[in-house]
Amino acid sequence: MEAAFLDVGAQVVGPCGTLEAALAAAKNEALALAVLDIRLGTATTERVIDLLNQRGIPFFFYSGQTLPDEMRKKSNGAVVIAKPATQQDIVGTAAGVLTASNLPPSPS
């Protein structure tokens, strides 16, 4: 996945193989977008979602697992791509999420 993003000119932070590393990146890095797995080891990335939401950083999931209900509620309809996926699917989803996050809110 890292190579796919580098190939299109993105700067990549990570991969973060532990929850602690993911939390640090979500808290401290200048991120335009995050790609999360649902689990890192035995822990979920729910606390990472909280930090990303607080900072207004869009994200999506790339995982071989099902998104738990509590995480789904916090994820504001985030896309979940099932593993395995093509690099084109991952980069295309990233572009779509970034585009959607830069759209003005729709009128109510």
Steps between C-alpha positions, in 0.01 A plus 500: 500500500783739582647453152162577340483837676865582432443419131235775480717754681353479850708545811452201728510488879531146628407228472420501867509140613395566858213684659745730681666600172163558334382715791819706489466554125130591530583748775822656372544462124379741233260262325269560206352149522539184707461137397418281798479131566219410738742322732866543579600189690228432753382862528253681277583836347198663666718748693673597175157578352429729795822696439444524125144622554620762749754628247261481202721253312309277256568128504395165363561140599696233319445183696425133492256540789149629553461844650353470853177694561658747745773585251246526218308763700816707547611461140236724340442262209870442427571264214621150585707326233535126555844339474631411255440792263688639204725801530267676259204438735691636800635811327163562331322480833754737654441752221122470545521547877724805461269652239192439716668649806572822310144550381293768671222362724180428312206728584246349739 
